Amino acid sequence: MLLSVVDPGSSMLREQLPGMLERMGLAGVSVEGRGERVFLVGDVATEKQFGALEQLVSTYGGTLVNLVQ
């Protein structure tokens, strides 16, 4: 399992998330920033991938929002 420490500020999160998603094998997910919020958008292939995203989102409170299907 890969552990990454990311600054919770939205600008740093927007910069660091694409690399984290790539390492997680989630190439179908992209990062979009709007104000103080960061959105994950796209598609995943499995429930396991969706669960991993939900776990990631839960660590960032309301800053990171999962819109992935």
Distance bins in CASP14 RR format, pairs under 12 A and 6 or more apart:
PFRMAT RR
TARGET T0000
AUTHOR 0000-0000-0000
RMODE 2
METHOD distances of the structure
MODEL  1
1 23 0 0 0 0 0 1 0 0 0 0 0
1 24 0 0 0 0 0 1 0 0 0 0 0
1 52 0 0 0 0 0 1 0 0 0 0 0
1 55 0 0 0 0 0 1 0 0 0 0 0
2 19 0 0 0 0 0 1 0 0 0 0 0
2 20 0 0 0 0 1 0 0 0 0 0 0
2 21 0 0 0 0 0 1 0 0 0 0 0
2 22 0 0 0 0 0 1 0 0 0 0 0
2 23 1 0 1 0 0 0 0 0 0 0 0
2 24 1 0 0 1 0 0 0 0 0 0 0
2 25 0 0 0 0 0 1 0 0 0 0 0
2 52 0 0 0 0 0 1 0 0 0 0 0
2 56 0 0 0 0 0 1 0 0 0 0 0
3 20 0 0 0 0 0 1 0 0 0 0 0
3 23 0 0 0 0 0 1 0 0 0 0 0
3 24 0 0 0 0 0 1 0 0 0 0 0
3 56 0 0 0 0 0 1 0 0 0 0 0
3 59 0 0 0 0 0 1 0 0 0 0 0
4 12 0 0 0 0 0 1 0 0 0 0 0
4 13 0 0 0 0 0 1 0 0 0 0 0
4 16 1 0 0 1 0 0 0 0 0 0 0
4 17 0 0 0 0 1 0 0 0 0 0 0
4 18 0 0 0 0 0 1 0 0 0 0 0
4 19 0 0 0 0 1 0 0 0 0 0 0
4 20 1 0 1 0 0 0 0 0 0 0 0
4 21 0 0 0 0 0 1 0 0 0 0 0
4 22 0 0 0 0 0 1 0 0 0 0 0
4 23 1 0 0 1 0 0 0 0 0 0 0
4 24 0 0 0 0 1 0 0 0 0 0 0
4 56 0 0 0 0 1 0 0 0 0 0 0
4 59 0 0 0 0 0 1 0 0 0 0 0
5 12 0 0 0 0 0 1 0 0 0 0 0
5 13 0 0 0 0 0 1 0 0 0 0 0
5 16 0 0 0 0 1 0 0 0 0 0 0
5 20 0 0 0 0 0 1 0 0 0 0 0
5 59 0 0 0 0 0 1 0 0 0 0 0
6 12 1 0 0 1 0 0 0 0 0 0 0
6 13 1 0 1 0 0 0 0 0 0 0 0
6 14 0 0 0 0 0 1 0 0 0 0 0
6 15 0 0 0 0 1 0 0 0 0 0 0
6 16 1 0 1 0 0 0 0 0 0 0 0
6 17 1 0 0 1 0 0 0 0 0 0 0
6 18 0 0 0 0 0 1 0 0 0 0 0
6 19 0 0 0 0 0 1 0 0 0 0 0
6 20 1 0 0 1 0 0 0 0 0 0 0
6 21 0 0 0 0 0 1 0 0 0 0 0
6 31 0 0 0 0 0 1 0 0 0 0 0
6 38 0 0 0 0 0 1 0 0 0 0 0
6 56 0 0 0 0 1 0 0 0 0 0 0
6 59 0 0 0 0 1 0 0 0 0 0 0
6 60 0 0 0 0 1 0 0 0 0 0 0
6 63 0 0 0 0 0 1 0 0 0 0 0
6 64 0 0 0 0 1 0 0 0 0 0 0
7 13 1 0 0 1 0 0 0 0 0 0 0
7 14 0 0 0 0 0 1 0 0 0 0 0
7 15 0 0 0 0 1 0 0 0 0 0 0
7 16 1 0 0 1 0 0 0 0 0 0 0
7 17 0 0 0 0 0 1 0 0 0 0 0
7 38 0 0 0 0 0 1 0 0 0 0 0
7 60 0 0 0 0 0 1 0 0 0 0 0
7 63 0 0 0 0 0 1 0 0 0 0 0
8 14 0 0 0 0 0 1 0 0 0 0 0
8 16 0 0 0 0 0 1 0 0 0 0 0
8 17 0 0 0 0 0 1 0 0 0 0 0
8 36 0 0 0 0 0 1 0 0 0 0 0
8 38 0 0 0 0 0 1 0 0 0 0 0
8 59 0 0 0 0 1 0 0 0 0 0 0
8 60 1 0 0 1 0 0 0 0 0 0 0
8 61 0 0 0 0 1 0 0 0 0 0 0
8 62 0 0 0 0 1 0 0 0 0 0 0
8 63 1 0 0 1 0 0 0 0 0 0 0
8 64 0 0 0 0 1 0 0 0 0 0 0
9 15 0 0 0 0 1 0 0 0 0 0 0
9 16 0 0 0 0 1 0 0 0 0 0 0
9 17 0 0 0 0 0 1 0 0 0 0 0
9 33 0 0 0 0 0 1 0 0 0 0 0
9 35 0 0 0 0 0 1 0 0 0 0 0
9 36 0 0 0 0 1 0 0 0 0 0 0
9 37 0 0 0 0 0 1 0 0 0 0 0
9 38 0 0 0 0 1 0 0 0 0 0 0
9 60 0 0 0 0 1 0 0 0 0 0 0
9 61 0 0 0 0 0 1 0 0 0 0 0
9 62 0 0 0 0 0 1 0 0 0 0 0
9 63 1 0 0 1 0 0 0 0 0 0 0
9 64 0 0 0 0 0 1 0 0 0 0 0
10 16 0 0 0 0 0 1 0 0 0 0 0
10 17 0 0 0 0 0 1 0 0 0 0 0
10 31 0 0 0 0 0 1 0 0 0 0 0
10 32 0 0 0 0 0 1 0 0 0 0 0
10 33 1 0 0 1 0 0 0 0 0 0 0
10 34 0 0 0 0 1 0 0 0 0 0 0
10 35 1 0 0 1 0 0 0 0 0 0 0
10 36 1 0 1 0 0 0 0 0 0 0 0
10 37 1 0 0 1 0 0 0 0 0 0 0
10 38 1 0 1 0 0 0 0 0 0 0 0
10 39 0 0 0 0 0 1 0 0 0 0 0
10 60 0 0 0 0 1 0 0 0 0 0 0
10 61 0 0 0 0 0 1 0 0 0 0 0
10 62 0 0 0 0 0 1 0 0 0 0 0
10 63 1 0 1 0 0 0 0 0 0 0 0
10 64 0 0 0 0 1 0 0 0 0 0 0
10 65 0 0 0 0 0 1 0 0 0 0 0
11 17 0 0 0 0 0 1 0 0 0 0 0
11 31 0 0 0 0 0 1 0 0 0 0 0
11 33 0 0 0 0 1 0 0 0 0 0 0
11 35 0 0 0 0 1 0 0 0 0 0 0
11 36 0 0 0 0 1 0 0 0 0 0 0
11 37 0 0 0 0 0 1 0 0 0 0 0
11 38 0 0 0 0 1 0 0 0 0 0 0
11 63 0 0 0 0 0 1 0 0 0 0 0
12 20 0 0 0 0 0 1 0 0 0 0 0
12 31 0 0 0 0 0 1 0 0 0 0 0
12 38 0 0 0 0 1 0 0 0 0 0 0
12 60 0 0 0 0 0 1 0 0 0 0 0
12 63 0 0 0 0 0 1 0 0 0 0 0
12 64 0 0 0 0 0 1 0 0 0 0 0
13 19 0 0 0 0 0 1 0 0 0 0 0
13 20 0 0 0 0 1 0 0 0 0 0 0
13 21 0 0 0 0 0 1 0 0 0 0 0
13 31 0 0 0 0 1 0 0 0 0 0 0
13 32 0 0 0 0 0 1 0 0 0 0 0
13 33 0 0 0 0 1 0 0 0 0 0 0
13 35 0 0 0 0 0 1 0 0 0 0 0
13 36 0 0 0 0 0 1 0 0 0 0 0
13 37 0 0 0 0 1 0 0 0 0 0 0
13 38 1 0 1 0 0 0 0 0 0 0 0
13 39 0 0 0 0 0 1 0 0 0 0 0
13 40 0 0 0 0 0 1 0 0 0 0 0
13 56 0 0 0 0 0 1 0 0 0 0 0
13 57 0 0 0 0 0 1 0 0 0 0 0
13 59 0 0 0 0 0 1 0 0 0 0 0
13 60 1 0 0 1 0 0 0 0 0 0 0
13 61 0 0 0 0 0 1 0 0 0 0 0
13 62 0 0 0 0 0 1 0 0 0 0 0
13 63 1 0 0 1 0 0 0 0 0 0 0
13 64 1 0 0 1 0 0 0 0 0 0 0
13 65 0 0 0 0 0 1 0 0 0 0 0
14 20 0 0 0 0 0 1 0 0 0 0 0
14 21 0 0 0 0 0 1 0 0 0 0 0
14 30 0 0 0 0 0 1 0 0 0 0 0
14 31 1 0 1 0 0 0 0 0 0 0 0
14 32 0 0 0 0 1 0 0 0 0 0 0
14 33 1 0 1 0 0 0 0 0 0 0 0
14 34 0 0 0 0 0 1 0 0 0 0 0
14 35 0 0 0 0 1 0 0 0 0 0 0
14 36 0 0 0 0 0 1 0 0 0 0 0
14 37 0 0 0 0 0 1 0 0 0 0 0
14 38 1 0 1 0 0 0 0 0 0 0 0
14 39 0 0 0 0 1 0 0 0 0 0 0
14 40 0 0 0 0 0 1 0 0 0 0 0
14 60 0 0 0 0 0 1 0 0 0 0 0
14 63 0 0 0 0 0 1 0 0 0 0 0
14 64 0 0 0 0 1 0 0 0 0 0 0
15 31 0 0 0 0 1 0 0 0 0 0 0
15 33 0 0 0 0 0 1 0 0 0 0 0
15 38 0 0 0 0 0 1 0 0 0 0 0
16 22 0 0 0 0 0 1 0 0 0 0 0
16 23 0 0 0 0 0 1 0 0 0 0 0
16 31 0 0 0 0 1 0 0 0 0 0 0
16 38 0 0 0 0 0 1 0 0 0 0 0
16 56 0 0 0 0 0 1 0 0 0 0 0
16 60 0 0 0 0 0 1 0 0 0 0 0
16 64 0 0 0 0 0 1 0 0 0 0 0
17 23 0 0 0 0 0 1 0 0 0 0 0
17 24 0 0 0 0 0 1 0 0 0 0 0
17 26 0 0 0 0 0 1 0 0 0 0 0
17 29 0 0 0 0 1 0 0 0 0 0 0
17 30 0 0 0 0 1 0 0 0 0 0 0
17 31 1 0 1 0 0 0 0 0 0 0 0
17 32 0 0 0 0 0 1 0 0 0 0 0
17 33 0 0 0 0 1 0 0 0 0 0 0
17 38 1 0 0 1 0 0 0 0 0 0 0
17 39 0 0 0 0 0 1 0 0 0 0 0
17 40 1 0 0 1 0 0 0 0 0 0 0
17 41 0 0 0 0 0 1 0 0 0 0 0
17 53 0 0 0 0 0 1 0 0 0 0 0
17 56 0 0 0 0 1 0 0 0 0 0 0
17 57 0 0 0 0 0 1 0 0 0 0 0
17 59 0 0 0 0 0 1 0 0 0 0 0
17 60 0 0 0 0 1 0 0 0 0 0 0
17 63 0 0 0 0 0 1 0 0 0 0 0
17 64 1 0 0 1 0 0 0 0 0 0 0
17 65 0 0 0 0 0 1 0 0 0 0 0
17 66 0 0 0 0 0 1 0 0 0 0 0
18 24 0 0 0 0 0 1 0 0 0 0 0
18 25 0 0 0 0 0 1 0 0 0 0 0
18 26 0 0 0 0 1 0 0 0 0 0 0
18 27 0 0 0 0 0 1 0 0 0 0 0
18 28 0 0 0 0 0 1 0 0 0 0 0
18 29 0 0 0 0 1 0 0 0 0 0 0
18 30 1 0 0 1 0 0 0 0 0 0 0
18 31 1 0 1 0 0 0 0 0 0 0 0
18 32 0 0 0 0 0 1 0 0 0 0 0
18 33 0 0 0 0 0 1 0 0 0 0 0
18 38 0 0 0 0 0 1 0 0 0 0 0
18 40 0 0 0 0 0 1 0 0 0 0 0
19 25 0 0 0 0 1 0 0 0 0 0 0
19 26 0 0 0 0 1 0 0 0 0 0 0
19 27 0 0 0 0 0 1 0 0 0 0 0
19 29 0 0 0 0 0 1 0 0 0 0 0
19 30 0 0 0 0 0 1 0 0 0 0 0
19 31 0 0 0 0 1 0 0 0 0 0 0
20 26 0 0 0 0 1 0 0 0 0 0 0
20 29 0 0 0 0 0 1 0 0 0 0 0
20 31 0 0 0 0 1 0 0 0 0 0 0
20 38 0 0 0 0 0 1 0 0 0 0 0
20 40 0 0 0 0 0 1 0 0 0 0 0
20 52 0 0 0 0 0 1 0 0 0 0 0
20 53 0 0 0 0 0 1 0 0 0 0 0
20 56 1 0 0 1 0 0 0 0 0 0 0
20 57 0 0 0 0 0 1 0 0 0 0 0
20 59 0 0 0 0 0 1 0 0 0 0 0
20 60 0 0 0 0 0 1 0 0 0 0 0
20 64 0 0 0 0 0 1 0 0 0 0 0
21 27 1 0 0 1 0 0 0 0 0 0 0
21 28 0 0 0 0 1 0 0 0 0 0 0
21 29 1 0 1 0 0 0 0 0 0 0 0
21 30 0 0 0 0 1 0 0 0 0 0 0
21 31 1 0 0 1 0 0 0 0 0 0 0
21 38 0 0 0 0 0 1 0 0 0 0 0
21 40 1 0 0 1 0 0 0 0 0 0 0
21 41 0 0 0 0 0 1 0 0 0 0 0
21 42 0 0 0 0 0 1 0 0 0 0 0
21 44 0 0 0 0 0 1 0 0 0 0 0
21 49 0 0 0 0 0 1 0 0 0 0 0
21 52 0 0 0 0 1 0 0 0 0 0 0
21 53 0 0 0 0 1 0 0 0 0 0 0
21 56 0 0 0 0 1 0 0 0 0 0 0
21 57 0 0 0 0 0 1 0 0 0 0 0
21 64 0 0 0 0 0 1 0 0 0 0 0
21 66 0 0 0 0 0 1 0 0 0 0 0
21 68 0 0 0 0 0 1 0 0 0 0 0
22 28 0 0 0 0 1 0 0 0 0 0 0
22 29 0 0 0 0 1 0 0 0 0 0 0
22 30 0 0 0 0 0 1 0 0 0 0 0
22 31 0 0 0 0 0 1 0 0 0 0 0
23 52 0 0 0 0 0 1 0 0 0 0 0
23 56 0 0 0 0 0 1 0 0 0 0 0
24 40 0 0 0 0 0 1 0 0 0 0 0
24 44 0 0 0 0 1 0 0 0 0 0 0
24 46 0 0 0 0 0 1 0 0 0 0 0
24 48 0 0 0 0 0 1 0 0 0 0 0
24 49 1 0 0 1 0 0 0 0 0 0 0
24 50 0 0 0 0 0 1 0 0 0 0 0
24 51 0 0 0 0 0 1 0 0 0 0 0
24 52 1 0 0 1 0 0 0 0 0 0 0
24 53 0 0 0 0 1 0 0 0 0 0 0
24 55 0 0 0 0 0 1 0 0 0 0 0
24 56 1 0 0 1 0 0 0 0 0 0 0
24 68 0 0 0 0 0 1 0 0 0 0 0
25 44 0 0 0 0 1 0 0 0 0 0 0
25 45 0 0 0 0 1 0 0 0 0 0 0
25 46 0 0 0 0 0 1 0 0 0 0 0
25 48 0 0 0 0 0 1 0 0 0 0 0
25 49 1 0 0 1 0 0 0 0 0 0 0
25 52 0 0 0 0 1 0 0 0 0 0 0
25 53 0 0 0 0 0 1 0 0 0 0 0
26 40 0 0 0 0 1 0 0 0 0 0 0
26 41 0 0 0 0 0 1 0 0 0 0 0
26 42 0 0 0 0 1 0 0 0 0 0 0
26 43 0 0 0 0 1 0 0 0 0 0 0
26 44 1 0 0 1 0 0 0 0 0 0 0
26 45 0 0 0 0 1 0 0 0 0 0 0
26 46 0 0 0 0 0 1 0 0 0 0 0
26 48 0 0 0 0 0 1 0 0 0 0 0
26 49 1 0 0 1 0 0 0 0 0 0 0
26 50 0 0 0 0 1 0 0 0 0 0 0
26 51 0 0 0 0 0 1 0 0 0 0 0
26 52 1 0 0 1 0 0 0 0 0 0 0
26 53 1 0 0 1 0 0 0 0 0 0 0
26 56 0 0 0 0 1 0 0 0 0 0 0
26 66 0 0 0 0 0 1 0 0 0 0 0
26 68 0 0 0 0 1 0 0 0 0 0 0
27 42 0 0 0 0 0 1 0 0 0 0 0
27 43 0 0 0 0 0 1 0 0 0 0 0
27 44 0 0 0 0 1 0 0 0 0 0 0
27 45 0 0 0 0 0 1 0 0 0 0 0
27 49 0 0 0 0 0 1 0 0 0 0 0
28 40 0 0 0 0 1 0 0 0 0 0 0
28 41 0 0 0 0 1 0 0 0 0 0 0
28 42 1 0 1 0 0 0 0 0 0 0 0
28 43 1 0 1 0 0 0 0 0 0 0 0
28 44 1 0 0 1 0 0 0 0 0 0 0
28 45 0 0 0 0 1 0 0 0 0 0 0
28 49 0 0 0 0 1 0 0 0 0 0 0
28 50 0 0 0 0 0 1 0 0 0 0 0
28 53 0 0 0 0 0 1 0 0 0 0 0
28 68 0 0 0 0 1 0 0 0 0 0 0
28 69 0 0 0 0 0 1 0 0 0 0 0
29 38 0 0 0 0 0 1 0 0 0 0 0
29 39 0 0 0 0 0 1 0 0 0 0 0
29 40 1 0 1 0 0 0 0 0 0 0 0
29 41 1 0 0 1 0 0 0 0 0 0 0
29 42 1 0 1 0 0 0 0 0 0 0 0
29 43 1 0 0 1 0 0 0 0 0 0 0
29 44 1 0 0 1 0 0 0 0 0 0 0
29 45 0 0 0 0 0 1 0 0 0 0 0
29 49 0 0 0 0 1 0 0 0 0 0 0
29 50 0 0 0 0 0 1 0 0 0 0 0
29 52 0 0 0 0 0 1 0 0 0 0 0
29 53 1 0 0 1 0 0 0 0 0 0 0
29 56 0 0 0 0 0 1 0 0 0 0 0
29 57 0 0 0 0 0 1 0 0 0 0 0
29 64 0 0 0 0 0 1 0 0 0 0 0
29 66 0 0 0 0 1 0 0 0 0 0 0
29 67 0 0 0 0 1 0 0 0 0 0 0
29 68 1 0 1 0 0 0 0 0 0 0 0
29 69 0 0 0 0 0 1 0 0 0 0 0
30 38 0 0 0 0 0 1 0 0 0 0 0
30 39 0 0 0 0 1 0 0 0 0 0 0
30 40 1 0 0 1 0 0 0 0 0 0 0
30 41 1 0 1 0 0 0 0 0 0 0 0
30 42 1 0 0 1 0 0 0 0 0 0 0
30 43 0 0 0 0 0 1 0 0 0 0 0
30 44 0 0 0 0 0 1 0 0 0 0 0
30 67 0 0 0 0 0 1 0 0 0 0 0
30 68 0 0 0 0 1 0 0 0 0 0 0
31 37 0 0 0 0 0 1 0 0 0 0 0
31 38 1 0 0 1 0 0 0 0 0 0 0
31 39 1 0 0 1 0 0 0 0 0 0 0
31 40 1 0 0 1 0 0 0 0 0 0 0
31 41 1 0 0 1 0 0 0 0 0 0 0
31 42 0 0 0 0 0 1 0 0 0 0 0
31 53 0 0 0 0 0 1 0 0 0 0 0
31 56 0 0 0 0 0 1 0 0 0 0 0
31 57 0 0 0 0 0 1 0 0 0 0 0
31 63 0 0 0 0 0 1 0 0 0 0 0
31 64 0 0 0 0 1 0 0 0 0 0 0
31 65 0 0 0 0 0 1 0 0 0 0 0
31 66 0 0 0 0 0 1 0 0 0 0 0
31 67 0 0 0 0 0 1 0 0 0 0 0
31 68 0 0 0 0 0 1 0 0 0 0 0
32 38 1 0 0 1 0 0 0 0 0 0 0
32 39 1 0 1 0 0 0 0 0 0 0 0
32 40 0 0 0 0 1 0 0 0 0 0 0
32 41 1 0 1 0 0 0 0 0 0 0 0
32 42 0 0 0 0 1 0 0 0 0 0 0
32 64 0 0 0 0 0 1 0 0 0 0 0
32 65 0 0 0 0 1 0 0 0 0 0 0
32 66 0 0 0 0 0 1 0 0 0 0 0
32 67 0 0 0 0 1 0 0 0 0 0 0
32 68 0 0 0 0 0 1 0 0 0 0 0
33 39 1 0 0 1 0 0 0 0 0 0 0
33 40 0 0 0 0 0 1 0 0 0 0 0
33 41 0 0 0 0 1 0 0 0 0 0 0
33 63 0 0 0 0 0 1 0 0 0 0 0
33 64 0 0 0 0 1 0 0 0 0 0 0
33 65 0 0 0 0 1 0 0 0 0 0 0
33 67 0 0 0 0 0 1 0 0 0 0 0
34 41 0 0 0 0 0 1 0 0 0 0 0
34 63 0 0 0 0 0 1 0 0 0 0 0
34 64 0 0 0 0 0 1 0 0 0 0 0
34 65 0 0 0 0 1 0 0 0 0 0 0
34 67 0 0 0 0 0 1 0 0 0 0 0
35 63 0 0 0 0 0 1 0 0 0 0 0
35 65 0 0 0 0 0 1 0 0 0 0 0
36 60 0 0 0 0 0 1 0 0 0 0 0
36 61 0 0 0 0 0 1 0 0 0 0 0
36 62 0 0 0 0 1 0 0 0 0 0 0
36 63 1 0 0 1 0 0 0 0 0 0 0
36 64 0 0 0 0 0 1 0 0 0 0 0
36 65 0 0 0 0 0 1 0 0 0 0 0
37 57 0 0 0 0 0 1 0 0 0 0 0
37 60 0 0 0 0 1 0 0 0 0 0 0
37 61 0 0 0 0 0 1 0 0 0 0 0
37 62 1 0 0 1 0 0 0 0 0 0 0
37 63 1 0 0 1 0 0 0 0 0 0 0
37 64 1 0 0 1 0 0 0 0 0 0 0
37 65 1 0 1 0 0 0 0 0 0 0 0
37 66 0 0 0 0 0 1 0 0 0 0 0
37 67 0 0 0 0 0 1 0 0 0 0 0
38 56 0 0 0 0 0 1 0 0 0 0 0
38 57 0 0 0 0 1 0 0 0 0 0 0
38 60 1 0 0 1 0 0 0 0 0 0 0
38 61 0 0 0 0 0 1 0 0 0 0 0
38 62 0 0 0 0 1 0 0 0 0 0 0
38 63 1 0 0 1 0 0 0 0 0 0 0
38 64 1 0 1 0 0 0 0 0 0 0 0
38 65 1 0 0 1 0 0 0 0 0 0 0
38 66 0 0 0 0 0 1 0 0 0 0 0
38 67 0 0 0 0 0 1 0 0 0 0 0
39 53 0 0 0 0 0 1 0 0 0 0 0
39 57 0 0 0 0 0 1 0 0 0 0 0
39 60 0 0 0 0 0 1 0 0 0 0 0
39 62 0 0 0 0 0 1 0 0 0 0 0
39 63 0 0 0 0 0 1 0 0 0 0 0
39 64 1 0 0 1 0 0 0 0 0 0 0
39 65 1 0 1 0 0 0 0 0 0 0 0
39 66 1 0 0 1 0 0 0 0 0 0 0
39 67 1 0 1 0 0 0 0 0 0 0 0
39 68 0 0 0 0 1 0 0 0 0 0 0
40 49 0 0 0 0 0 1 0 0 0 0 0
40 50 0 0 0 0 0 1 0 0 0 0 0
40 51 0 0 0 0 0 1 0 0 0 0 0
40 52 0 0 0 0 0 1 0 0 0 0 0
40 53 1 0 0 1 0 0 0 0 0 0 0
40 54 0 0 0 0 0 1 0 0 0 0 0
40 56 0 0 0 0 1 0 0 0 0 0 0
40 57 1 0 0 1 0 0 0 0 0 0 0
40 60 0 0 0 0 0 1 0 0 0 0 0
40 63 0 0 0 0 0 1 0 0 0 0 0
40 64 1 0 0 1 0 0 0 0 0 0 0
40 65 1 0 0 1 0 0 0 0 0 0 0
40 66 1 0 1 0 0 0 0 0 0 0 0
40 67 1 0 0 1 0 0 0 0 0 0 0
40 68 1 0 1 0 0 0 0 0 0 0 0
40 69 0 0 0 0 0 1 0 0 0 0 0
41 53 0 0 0 0 0 1 0 0 0 0 0
41 64 0 0 0 0 0 1 0 0 0 0 0
41 65 0 0 0 0 1 0 0 0 0 0 0
41 66 0 0 0 0 1 0 0 0 0 0 0
41 67 1 0 1 0 0 0 0 0 0 0 0
41 68 1 0 0 1 0 0 0 0 0 0 0
41 69 0 0 0 0 1 0 0 0 0 0 0
42 49 0 0 0 0 0 1 0 0 0 0 0
42 50 0 0 0 0 0 1 0 0 0 0 0
42 53 0 0 0 0 1 0 0 0 0 0 0
42 66 0 0 0 0 1 0 0 0 0 0 0
42 67 1 0 0 1 0 0 0 0 0 0 0
42 68 1 0 1 0 0 0 0 0 0 0 0
42 69 1 0 0 1 0 0 0 0 0 0 0
43 49 0 0 0 0 1 0 0 0 0 0 0
43 50 0 0 0 0 1 0 0 0 0 0 0
43 53 0 0 0 0 0 1 0 0 0 0 0
43 67 0 0 0 0 0 1 0 0 0 0 0
43 68 1 0 0 1 0 0 0 0 0 0 0
43 69 1 0 1 0 0 0 0 0 0 0 0
44 50 1 0 1 0 0 0 0 0 0 0 0
44 51 0 0 0 0 1 0 0 0 0 0 0
44 52 0 0 0 0 1 0 0 0 0 0 0
44 53 1 0 0 1 0 0 0 0 0 0 0
44 54 0 0 0 0 0 1 0 0 0 0 0
44 56 0 0 0 0 0 1 0 0 0 0 0
44 66 0 0 0 0 0 1 0 0 0 0 0
44 67 0 0 0 0 0 1 0 0 0 0 0
44 68 1 0 1 0 0 0 0 0 0 0 0
44 69 1 0 0 1 0 0 0 0 0 0 0
45 52 0 0 0 0 0 1 0 0 0 0 0
45 53 0 0 0 0 0 1 0 0 0 0 0
45 68 0 0 0 0 0 1 0 0 0 0 0
45 69 0 0 0 0 0 1 0 0 0 0 0
46 52 0 0 0 0 1 0 0 0 0 0 0
46 53 0 0 0 0 0 1 0 0 0 0 0
46 68 0 0 0 0 0 1 0 0 0 0 0
47 53 0 0 0 0 0 1 0 0 0 0 0
47 54 0 0 0 0 0 1 0 0 0 0 0
47 68 0 0 0 0 0 1 0 0 0 0 0
47 69 0 0 0 0 0 1 0 0 0 0 0
48 54 0 0 0 0 0 1 0 0 0 0 0
48 55 0 0 0 0 0 1 0 0 0 0 0
49 55 0 0 0 0 0 1 0 0 0 0 0
49 56 0 0 0 0 0 1 0 0 0 0 0
49 66 0 0 0 0 0 1 0 0 0 0 0
49 68 0 0 0 0 1 0 0 0 0 0 0
49 69 0 0 0 0 0 1 0 0 0 0 0
50 56 0 0 0 0 0 1 0 0 0 0 0
50 57 0 0 0 0 0 1 0 0 0 0 0
50 66 0 0 0 0 1 0 0 0 0 0 0
50 67 0 0 0 0 0 1 0 0 0 0 0
50 68 1 0 0 1 0 0 0 0 0 0 0
50 69 0 0 0 0 1 0 0 0 0 0 0
51 57 0 0 0 0 1 0 0 0 0 0 0
51 58 0 0 0 0 1 0 0 0 0 0 0
51 66 0 0 0 0 1 0 0 0 0 0 0
51 68 0 0 0 0 1 0 0 0 0 0 0
52 58 0 0 0 0 0 1 0 0 0 0 0
52 59 0 0 0 0 0 1 0 0 0 0 0
52 66 0 0 0 0 0 1 0 0 0 0 0
52 68 0 0 0 0 0 1 0 0 0 0 0
53 59 0 0 0 0 0 1 0 0 0 0 0
53 60 0 0 0 0 0 1 0 0 0 0 0
53 64 0 0 0 0 1 0 0 0 0 0 0
53 65 0 0 0 0 0 1 0 0 0 0 0
53 66 1 0 1 0 0 0 0 0 0 0 0
53 67 0 0 0 0 0 1 0 0 0 0 0
53 68 1 0 1 0 0 0 0 0 0 0 0
53 69 0 0 0 0 0 1 0 0 0 0 0
54 60 0 0 0 0 0 1 0 0 0 0 0
54 61 0 0 0 0 0 1 0 0 0 0 0
54 64 0 0 0 0 0 1 0 0 0 0 0
54 65 0 0 0 0 0 1 0 0 0 0 0
54 66 1 0 0 1 0 0 0 0 0 0 0
54 67 0 0 0 0 0 1 0 0 0 0 0
54 68 0 0 0 0 1 0 0 0 0 0 0
55 64 0 0 0 0 0 1 0 0 0 0 0
55 66 0 0 0 0 0 1 0 0 0 0 0
56 63 0 0 0 0 0 1 0 0 0 0 0
56 64 1 0 0 1 0 0 0 0 0 0 0
56 65 0 0 0 0 0 1 0 0 0 0 0
56 66 0 0 0 0 1 0 0 0 0 0 0
56 68 0 0 0 0 0 1 0 0 0 0 0
57 63 0 0 0 0 1 0 0 0 0 0 0
57 64 1 0 1 0 0 0 0 0 0 0 0
57 65 1 0 0 1 0 0 0 0 0 0 0
57 66 1 0 1 0 0 0 0 0 0 0 0
57 67 0 0 0 0 0 1 0 0 0 0 0
57 68 0 0 0 0 1 0 0 0 0 0 0
58 64 0 0 0 0 1 0 0 0 0 0 0
58 65 0 0 0 0 0 1 0 0 0 0 0
58 66 0 0 0 0 1 0 0 0 0 0 0
59 66 0 0 0 0 0 1 0 0 0 0 0
60 66 0 0 0 0 0 1 0 0 0 0 0
END
